[in-house]
């Protein structure tokens, strides 16, 4: 390679194609990499803009729409280390994966279909792959590590949002964020960051499979909170697999929530101060709700860690259940082990989404890249949480600050009852502690689905969720 080629700065590499929705409306798709730069100062003197990263994104804009009234939604998934493929081809975009569902998965090579319920019908879309995911990479000679952490991630994704908004003259458009899983941490942080850094106020934030307070989901020594907040999800998964008989799911959840709200935390807090009778009562209730045996609940001292639950629940059937979606089951070569070797729900979705994305970008959107598209990568680890040193990760304060500054900011929270990664009852707990006045608490809406983390792999849930997201963007009640 010549010296000139080595020193040529990177440039945006974007491809534009035109398509038509099933409704007959035309739209433009733009996909590729956008160069992110930083201002350089040497001894106080401005030294130009240095390329730092090439971030991959796909945008969809409806043709002939008024940018002053047409909303735009910026979307991303989580991980950390996940590309945006799940939201992109699962529910938001104009094309979607056809893969079947729990108990009826389709064989490879799977398929793509028009998404008649795409959010593009009511909002333009910008789907972003954070650093080191998808085709996003550090610029030549630069390091990716500064973006592999809470603040660096917010700054880089926030800069992409600012750049796209500015270049497309969309500052006066209604603007929304849609994040899933760790993407909800990112979205909550971005709502505050975009306001404080750029003065960009949002209309709404969509949090799908939300986790804003890590204390609600981490099974650390001395933290009993997660054990209680996971119990309703355990009950839902046990119900799905027939361990609550013919009882309605709503009744099972109501009983589990009531116990998790009062008696269970009390029993855990009492520790060895429980009397034998009190302990026996607690063991019996937790076992009945979770679907596990009383002996097992007693042996783990009333504290059911989630991977242990997914491995134990159907052990007698020699099956494990999914973490991302407890409706899925799988096999482990050792049916006596403590922790399963793989999440059967993750196994079920990885193949269909990988095949669909790699086909779609090249053949339908016309974007060619010989790098591997990183669907879900470990390259971002260790992920830096240095801002929370000595404390657990929590961003309810940042979302609360954004809402107090912008009292028109609305929040949509989507929860799957069978989500064993970000339990719905933990999300409810986090929002019960959102630092906003009562009148702003009314800006938050919850929606629930009988599926898991990617609730849209369940067709009835996908249809309901699509309607709920569209209604939220339009400011309506679904």
Backbone torsions as a table, in degrees:
resi	resn	phi	psi	omega
1	UNK	NA	135.0	-178.7
2	UNK	-72.0	160.7	177.6
3	UNK	-62.0	-36.9	-180.0
4	UNK	-63.2	-42.2	179.7
5	UNK	-65.5	-35.7	-177.5
6	UNK	-69.4	-29.5	-175.1
7	UNK	-100.8	-1.1	177.6
8	UNK	-67.8	122.3	-178.1
9	UNK	-66.8	150.0	179.3
10	UNK	-67.7	153.3	178.5
11	UNK	-128.2	158.8	176.2
12	UNK	-56.3	140.4	179.6
13	UNK	-126.6	84.8	-172.7
14	UNK	-118.9	139.8	178.8
15	UNK	-118.7	134.7	-178.3
16	UNK	-116.0	132.1	176.6
17	UNK	-133.6	159.4	-178.9
18	UNK	-118.3	142.6	-174.0
19	UNK	-143.5	176.1	-179.8
20	UNK	-134.2	132.5	174.3
21	UNK	-72.1	158.4	176.3
22	UNK	-56.2	-22.5	178.2
23	UNK	-76.2	-9.1	-177.5
24	UNK	97.0	-7.5	179.1
25	UNK	-75.7	136.5	178.2
26	UNK	-85.6	149.3	175.8
27	UNK	-144.9	158.1	-179.7
28	UNK	-111.4	130.0	175.2
29	UNK	-107.6	131.0	176.8
30	UNK	-126.0	122.7	-176.3
31	UNK	-136.5	147.6	179.8
32	UNK	145.8	-160.7	-175.2
33	UNK	-106.7	140.5	176.1
34	UNK	-113.9	131.3	-179.4
35	UNK	-79.6	127.5	175.1
36	UNK	-103.3	129.8	-176.9
37	UNK	-119.3	160.8	173.4
38	UNK	-125.4	148.2	177.1
39	UNK	-74.0	136.4	-177.6
40	UNK	-112.1	130.1	176.3
41	UNK	-125.6	132.8	177.3
42	UNK	-123.1	117.3	-176.6
43	UNK	52.0	39.4	177.0
44	UNK	84.6	-7.0	-179.0
45	UNK	-96.8	136.7	-179.9
46	UNK	-69.5	128.4	-176.4
47	UNK	-114.5	15.0	176.9
48	UNK	102.2	-169.4	-178.3
49	UNK	-113.7	116.6	-176.9
50	UNK	-94.9	127.7	175.6
51	UNK	-62.1	130.5	-179.5
52	UNK	-114.9	-32.5	-174.7
53	UNK	-155.9	157.4	172.4
54	UNK	-119.1	106.4	-172.1
55	UNK	-100.6	131.0	-178.1
56	UNK	-88.2	136.6	177.4
57	UNK	-149.9	161.7	172.3
58	UNK	-133.3	126.5	178.4
59	UNK	-117.7	148.2	176.8
60	UNK	-128.4	123.3	178.6
61	UNK	-126.7	131.8	179.1
62	UNK	-72.3	133.1	-178.4
63	UNK	-68.2	145.4	173.3
64	UNK	62.0	23.9	177.3
65	UNK	-91.5	151.1	179.7
66	UNK	-80.4	114.1	-177.9
67	UNK	-64.8	-16.9	178.6
68	UNK	-76.0	-23.3	-178.6
69	UNK	-117.8	-17.8	-176.9
70	UNK	-77.1	119.0	178.5
71	UNK	-68.9	159.1	171.5
72	UNK	-133.9	134.8	-178.3
73	UNK	-116.4	126.3	176.4
74	UNK	-99.2	123.6	-171.0
75	UNK	-125.7	150.9	178.3
76	UNK	-163.1	157.0	175.4
77	UNK	-97.9	-153.3	-168.8
78	UNK	-129.1	-112.3	-175.6
79	UNK	112.2	-95.2	-8.1
80	UNK	-56.7	145.6	-179.3
81	UNK	114.3	3.0	-179.5
82	UNK	-97.2	139.7	169.7
83	UNK	-74.2	179.1	-178.6
84	UNK	-93.1	12.8	-173.0
85	UNK	-58.1	-33.3	-172.9
86	UNK	-67.4	-52.8	176.9
87	UNK	-67.6	-37.4	-176.6
88	UNK	-59.0	-55.3	-174.8
89	UNK	-104.4	4.3	178.2
90	UNK	-96.4	-39.5	-174.2
91	UNK	-147.6	-34.2	-170.0
92	UNK	-85.4	-45.2	-169.4
93	UNK	-72.9	172.0	-179.2
94	UNK	-76.3	-10.2	174.2
95	UNK	-125.3	149.9	-176.7
96	UNK	-139.7	157.4	179.3
97	UNK	-75.8	140.1	171.2
98	UNK	-112.6	110.2	-172.3
99	UNK	-134.7	-3.7	-172.4
100	UNK	82.7	-162.5	-176.3
101	UNK	-150.9	-179.3	-179.8
102	UNK	-52.7	128.4	-179.0
103	UNK	83.1	-6.4	-178.9
104	UNK	-151.3	47.4	-179.7
105	UNK	-70.7	141.8	177.2
106	UNK	-82.6	155.7	179.2
107	UNK	-81.4	160.8	172.8
108	UNK	-59.1	152.8	9.8
109	UNK	-94.1	13.6	175.9
110	UNK	69.2	-165.5	-174.8
111	UNK	-158.9	164.7	171.5
112	UNK	-117.3	148.2	178.7
113	UNK	-142.1	159.2	172.8
114	UNK	-61.6	138.2	176.2
115	UNK	-96.9	94.2	-177.2
116	UNK	-64.0	-19.0	-178.1
117	UNK	-103.5	15.7	-176.9
118	UNK	-52.3	143.5	177.0
119	UNK	-66.9	-16.1	178.1
120	UNK	-59.3	-20.8	178.6
121	UNK	-64.7	-25.7	-178.3
122	UNK	-122.9	-9.5	-176.4
123	UNK	-152.3	138.2	167.4
124	UNK	-65.4	156.9	-174.2
125	UNK	-128.5	140.5	170.3
126	UNK	-131.2	110.6	-175.5
127	UNK	-103.0	121.2	-168.7
128	UNK	-114.9	134.2	172.0
129	UNK	-100.4	113.5	179.8
130	UNK	-62.3	170.1	-174.6
131	UNK	-50.2	133.1	176.6
132	UNK	74.2	0.6	174.2
133	UNK	-105.7	161.9	-177.9
134	UNK	55.3	-128.8	175.5
135	UNK	-103.7	11.2	179.5
136	UNK	-75.1	130.5	-178.9
137	UNK	-142.4	159.8	170.8
138	UNK	-67.4	150.1	176.0
139	UNK	-65.6	156.5	-178.6
140	UNK	-55.1	129.3	179.5
141	UNK	85.4	-3.7	-179.6
142	UNK	-106.4	160.6	179.7
143	UNK	-101.7	143.5	179.5
144	UNK	-84.8	-20.9	-172.1
145	UNK	-55.8	-36.4	179.8
146	UNK	-60.0	-19.6	179.4
147	UNK	-97.1	-3.0	-179.5
148	UNK	-92.3	63.3	-179.7
149	UNK	-175.7	169.9	-171.7
150	UNK	-56.1	-56.3	-175.2
151	UNK	-72.4	-44.7	179.7
152	UNK	-61.2	-36.4	177.3
153	UNK	-65.5	-45.8	178.1
154	UNK	-60.0	-43.0	-177.4
155	UNK	-65.5	-42.2	-177.1
156	UNK	-72.0	-45.9	178.8
157	UNK	-66.9	-38.2	177.0
158	UNK	-62.6	-37.3	178.8
159	UNK	-68.1	-37.9	176.4
160	UNK	-62.0	-43.5	178.8
161	UNK	-62.3	-43.1	178.9
162	UNK	-63.2	-45.1	-178.8
163	UNK	-61.3	-48.5	-177.8
164	UNK	-62.9	-43.7	-179.7
165	UNK	-61.4	-42.8	-178.3
166	UNK	-69.4	-48.7	-176.2
167	UNK	-66.8	-25.9	-178.7
168	UNK	-102.5	11.9	176.4
169	UNK	52.9	51.1	-176.1
170	UNK	-117.0	20.2	180.0
171	UNK	-63.3	-26.0	-179.1
172	UNK	-95.6	4.8	177.1
173	UNK	-81.8	149.1	168.5
174	UNK	-61.4	133.4	-173.6
175	UNK	-124.0	139.0	-178.0
176	UNK	-133.8	153.5	170.0
177	UNK	-114.4	144.2	173.2
178	UNK	-132.1	115.6	-179.9
179	UNK	-127.8	148.5	178.5
180	UNK	-123.3	137.5	176.4
181	UNK	60.5	-122.3	175.4
182	UNK	-59.9	-21.9	174.5
183	UNK	-61.2	-20.4	174.9
184	UNK	-77.0	-33.5	171.5
185	UNK	-61.5	-46.1	179.0
186	UNK	-61.5	-45.1	-177.0
187	UNK	-65.0	-42.3	178.6
188	UNK	-63.6	-42.5	177.9
189	UNK	-67.2	-38.4	-179.9
190	UNK	-66.8	-35.4	178.8
191	UNK	-56.3	-40.4	177.4
192	UNK	-76.9	-44.0	-176.9
193	UNK	-63.4	-45.3	-178.7
194	UNK	-63.0	-35.6	176.8
195	UNK	-68.2	-51.3	-172.2
196	UNK	-75.2	-31.6	-177.5
197	UNK	-87.9	-41.5	-172.8
198	UNK	-118.5	-6.1	-174.4
199	UNK	69.3	26.2	180.0
200	UNK	-95.0	107.2	-179.5
201	UNK	-94.6	136.4	-176.7
202	UNK	-97.4	159.7	173.7
203	UNK	-91.8	-30.8	-178.0
204	UNK	-165.0	158.0	177.3
205	UNK	-129.8	127.1	177.8
206	UNK	-105.7	115.6	-176.8
207	UNK	-108.2	109.4	-175.5
208	UNK	-106.8	119.8	-174.1
209	UNK	58.8	67.8	-166.9
210	UNK	-81.0	140.9	170.3
211	UNK	-145.6	99.9	-177.9
212	UNK	-105.3	-10.1	-178.6
213	UNK	-137.8	107.9	-174.6
214	UNK	-66.0	-21.4	178.2
215	UNK	-63.5	-21.4	-178.8
216	UNK	-80.3	-12.5	-174.4
217	UNK	-130.2	1.5	-177.7
218	UNK	-105.8	127.2	-176.7
219	UNK	-93.3	64.4	-179.5
220	UNK	-89.0	153.7	177.7
221	UNK	-57.0	127.9	178.8
222	UNK	90.2	-8.6	178.2
223	UNK	-106.0	101.8	-179.1
224	UNK	-89.3	-6.4	-173.7
225	UNK	-60.1	-46.3	-175.3
226	UNK	-61.6	-35.8	-179.2
227	UNK	-59.5	-41.5	179.8
228	UNK	-72.3	-41.4	-174.8
229	UNK	-72.6	-22.3	177.0
230	UNK	-80.9	-18.7	-171.8
231	UNK	-57.5	-45.5	178.5
232	UNK	-59.9	-34.5	176.8
233	UNK	-68.5	-41.8	174.9
234	UNK	-57.0	-42.7	-179.5
235	UNK	-63.8	-40.1	179.7
236	UNK	-64.3	-43.0	-180.0
237	UNK	-66.9	-41.8	176.4
238	UNK	-61.0	-40.0	178.3
239	UNK	-62.2	-43.9	-178.7
240	UNK	-59.5	-35.6	-177.3
241	UNK	-93.0	18.3	169.5
242	UNK	82.9	14.7	-175.6
243	UNK	-91.6	3.5	172.7
244	UNK	-119.6	23.8	177.6
245	UNK	61.7	-139.0	-178.2
246	UNK	-101.3	20.2	178.1
247	UNK	-66.1	142.4	175.1
248	UNK	-63.8	144.3	179.4
249	UNK	-56.8	-40.0	-178.0
250	UNK	-59.4	-38.6	179.1
251	UNK	-67.8	-41.1	179.0
252	UNK	-63.4	-44.6	-179.6
253	UNK	-65.4	-40.2	179.8
254	UNK	-61.0	-44.6	179.6
255	UNK	-64.5	-43.0	-179.5
256	UNK	-65.8	-41.2	179.3
257	UNK	-64.7	-42.5	179.6
258	UNK	-62.2	-41.9	179.9
259	UNK	-70.5	-39.1	-179.6
260	UNK	-68.9	-23.0	-177.2
261	UNK	-80.9	-30.1	-173.0
262	UNK	-128.4	-71.4	-169.4
263	UNK	-66.7	-38.5	-177.6
264	UNK	-65.9	-50.9	177.3
265	UNK	-58.9	-36.4	179.0
266	UNK	-63.7	-44.7	-179.2
267	UNK	-63.9	-41.0	178.9
268	UNK	-65.9	-38.7	-179.4
269	UNK	-68.8	-29.7	-179.1
270	UNK	-69.6	-29.2	179.5
271	UNK	56.9	-132.3	-177.6
272	UNK	-78.3	6.7	173.4
273	UNK	-83.9	-7.8	175.1
274	UNK	-64.3	138.0	173.0
275	UNK	-74.7	160.1	176.9
276	UNK	-53.6	-39.0	-179.6
277	UNK	-69.0	-41.7	179.0
278	UNK	-64.4	-40.5	179.9
279	UNK	-66.5	-41.8	179.4
280	UNK	-62.5	-38.8	177.9
281	UNK	-64.5	-44.0	179.9
282	UNK	-64.5	-44.3	178.9
283	UNK	-59.0	-44.1	-178.4
284	UNK	-63.4	-44.1	-178.4
285	UNK	-67.5	-45.5	-178.8
286	UNK	-64.0	-41.0	178.7
287	UNK	-63.6	-46.1	-179.1
288	UNK	-62.2	-40.4	-178.2
289	UNK	-74.4	-40.3	-175.0
290	UNK	-82.1	-19.0	-176.3
291	UNK	85.6	3.3	178.5
292	UNK	-91.9	165.6	-179.9
293	UNK	-76.4	153.9	177.5
294	UNK	-62.4	-36.5	179.3
295	UNK	-61.3	-42.6	-179.7
296	UNK	-66.5	-46.4	-179.1
297	UNK	-60.5	-38.3	178.6
298	UNK	-67.0	-42.2	-177.4
299	UNK	-66.2	-32.0	179.6
300	UNK	-92.1	14.7	173.9
301	UNK	59.8	40.0	176.5
302	UNK	71.4	3.5	-174.2
303	UNK	-113.5	104.4	-175.0
304	UNK	-99.3	105.3	175.9
305	UNK	-73.1	146.4	-166.5
306	UNK	-68.3	-41.7	178.6
307	UNK	-65.5	-35.1	176.0
308	UNK	-63.9	-38.5	178.6
309	UNK	-63.8	-46.6	-177.8
310	UNK	-63.8	-27.4	178.9
311	UNK	-83.2	-32.2	-172.4
312	UNK	-88.5	-34.3	-167.1
313	UNK	-52.3	-48.5	-176.3
314	UNK	-112.2	30.2	-177.9
315	UNK	-57.4	-39.5	-178.5
316	UNK	-64.7	-22.8	175.7
317	UNK	-92.7	2.2	-176.2
318	UNK	57.9	41.7	177.9
319	UNK	-128.1	150.5	168.4
320	UNK	-109.2	161.1	177.1
321	UNK	-117.2	159.6	-173.6
322	UNK	-74.5	147.9	172.3
323	UNK	-81.6	-51.5	178.9
324	UNK	-64.8	-34.2	-179.4
325	UNK	-149.8	108.0	-175.1
326	UNK	-70.5	-2.5	176.2
327	UNK	-77.1	-22.1	-178.4
328	UNK	-85.6	146.2	176.5
329	UNK	-126.3	158.9	178.8
330	UNK	-152.5	-176.8	-178.2
331	UNK	-118.7	148.6	174.8
332	UNK	-122.3	141.3	-178.8
333	UNK	-64.0	-20.5	179.4
334	UNK	-124.6	102.5	-176.8
335	UNK	-77.5	4.1	177.6
336	UNK	-107.1	0.2	-174.5
337	UNK	-73.7	162.1	-177.3
338	UNK	-79.6	-41.4	-178.0
339	UNK	-124.8	133.2	178.9
340	UNK	-62.5	158.2	-177.2
341	UNK	-88.1	-17.9	-179.0
342	UNK	-156.1	152.4	177.6
343	UNK	-87.6	113.0	-177.9
344	UNK	-61.6	-27.9	178.0
345	UNK	-73.8	-35.4	174.7
346	UNK	-65.8	-41.6	177.6
347	UNK	-59.7	-36.6	-175.2
348	UNK	-69.2	-33.2	-173.2
349	UNK	-98.1	-20.6	-174.2
350	UNK	-62.1	-48.3	-177.9
351	UNK	-61.7	-52.3	-179.5
352	UNK	-59.4	-43.8	-177.5
353	UNK	-71.6	-35.5	177.8
354	UNK	-65.3	-47.3	-179.6
355	UNK	-62.2	-45.7	-176.7
356	UNK	-63.5	-44.2	-176.8
357	UNK	-65.9	-47.8	-178.6
358	UNK	-63.8	-35.5	175.4
359	UNK	-69.5	-46.9	-172.3
360	UNK	-63.5	-46.8	-176.6
361	UNK	-61.3	-44.5	-174.2
362	UNK	-79.7	-44.1	-170.8
363	UNK	-90.2	-29.7	-178.0
364	UNK	-104.9	-33.6	179.3
365	UNK	-100.7	-6.5	172.5
366	UNK	73.0	21.7	-179.2
367	UNK	-103.2	123.3	-179.7
368	UNK	-111.9	132.0	177.6
369	UNK	-154.1	127.1	-177.2
370	UNK	-85.1	-5.7	174.0
371	UNK	-69.1	153.5	172.9
372	UNK	-69.8	134.4	174.2
373	UNK	-77.8	114.5	-174.7
374	UNK	-80.8	95.0	179.7
375	UNK	-61.8	-51.4	179.6
376	UNK	-148.8	113.7	-171.3
377	UNK	-120.2	149.6	174.0
378	UNK	-93.2	0.5	-176.4
379	UNK	-65.5	-18.9	-178.8
380	UNK	-81.7	-5.6	-175.6
381	UNK	-98.7	144.5	6.3
382	UNK	-75.2	133.9	176.9
383	UNK	-80.4	132.1	-174.4
384	UNK	-87.8	125.5	171.1
385	UNK	-117.8	39.8	-174.5
386	UNK	-60.1	-25.1	179.4
387	UNK	-66.3	-18.0	-177.0
388	UNK	-112.4	21.3	-177.4
389	UNK	-55.9	128.7	-178.8
390	UNK	83.9	2.6	-179.9
391	UNK	-146.1	163.4	177.0
392	UNK	-81.8	160.4	-178.5
393	UNK	-73.9	127.5	178.6
394	UNK	-151.6	133.5	-178.3
395	UNK	-125.9	10.9	175.1
396	UNK	-61.6	-30.9	178.4
397	UNK	-64.8	-38.2	-179.2
398	UNK	-72.1	-40.1	176.3
399	UNK	-65.8	-41.0	177.4
400	UNK	-61.2	-40.5	178.6
401	UNK	-63.4	-41.8	178.8
402	UNK	-62.8	-39.8	-179.3
403	UNK	-71.4	-36.7	178.4
404	UNK	-68.2	-37.5	178.4
405	UNK	-70.6	-39.6	-178.6
406	UNK	-121.1	86.5	-174.9
407	UNK	-67.1	-4.5	176.2
408	UNK	-90.8	-4.8	-178.9
409	UNK	-69.8	123.1	178.7
410	UNK	-106.4	152.5	-176.3
411	UNK	-130.3	129.1	176.0
412	UNK	-111.2	128.9	-179.1
413	UNK	-120.1	118.6	-179.3
414	UNK	-106.9	128.2	-174.9
415	UNK	-128.7	139.2	172.9
416	UNK	-103.7	128.8	-178.5
417	UNK	-62.1	-27.3	-176.6
418	UNK	-103.3	20.7	178.7
419	UNK	-84.1	109.4	179.7
420	UNK	-94.6	6.5	176.9
421	UNK	-98.7	-44.5	178.1
422	UNK	-130.7	84.0	-172.4
423	UNK	-61.1	143.6	-176.7
424	UNK	-63.4	-35.4	-177.0
425	UNK	-72.3	-27.7	174.1
426	UNK	-68.6	-38.6	176.6
427	UNK	-63.4	-41.6	177.8
428	UNK	-60.9	-41.2	179.1
429	UNK	-61.9	-45.1	-178.9
430	UNK	-61.6	-43.5	-178.1
431	UNK	-75.1	-20.7	173.2
432	UNK	-67.2	-17.3	-179.9
433	UNK	-112.3	18.8	177.6
434	UNK	-67.8	125.8	-174.0
435	UNK	-81.2	71.8	176.4
436	UNK	-135.0	154.9	176.1
437	UNK	-66.6	162.2	-174.1
438	UNK	-56.3	-37.6	-177.4
439	UNK	-67.5	-26.7	177.1
440	UNK	-84.1	-23.0	175.6
441	UNK	-59.3	-26.7	178.4
442	UNK	-69.6	-11.5	177.3
443	UNK	-78.2	-5.0	-177.3
444	UNK	-103.5	130.8	175.0
445	UNK	-123.3	143.2	176.5
446	UNK	-111.8	140.4	172.5
447	UNK	-130.8	142.5	-173.1
448	UNK	-125.2	147.6	-176.6
449	UNK	-139.9	146.4	-178.5
450	UNK	-85.9	59.5	179.1
451	UNK	-149.9	-159.0	-174.3
452	UNK	-114.8	-144.5	-173.5
453	UNK	-61.1	-49.0	171.0
454	UNK	-96.8	75.3	-171.0
455	UNK	-60.7	-18.4	-177.0
456	UNK	-76.3	-6.1	173.6
457	UNK	-73.9	-14.3	176.2
458	UNK	-95.3	114.3	-169.3
459	UNK	-56.5	-47.4	177.3
460	UNK	-59.6	-37.4	178.0
461	UNK	-68.4	-39.5	179.1
462	UNK	-60.0	-43.6	-179.6
463	UNK	-65.8	-43.4	179.3
464	UNK	-66.2	-43.8	-178.2
465	UNK	-66.1	-39.3	178.0
466	UNK	-58.4	-43.9	178.9
467	UNK	-65.6	-38.9	-179.3
468	UNK	-66.4	-42.2	179.7
469	UNK	-66.6	-41.7	179.1
470	UNK	-63.3	-42.9	179.6
471	UNK	-63.9	-37.4	178.3
472	UNK	-63.8	-46.8	179.7
473	UNK	-61.4	-38.2	179.9
474	UNK	-79.9	-4.3	179.3
475	UNK	76.4	25.7	-178.4
476	UNK	-112.5	168.4	169.8
477	UNK	-94.7	125.3	-178.9
478	UNK	-67.7	NA	NA
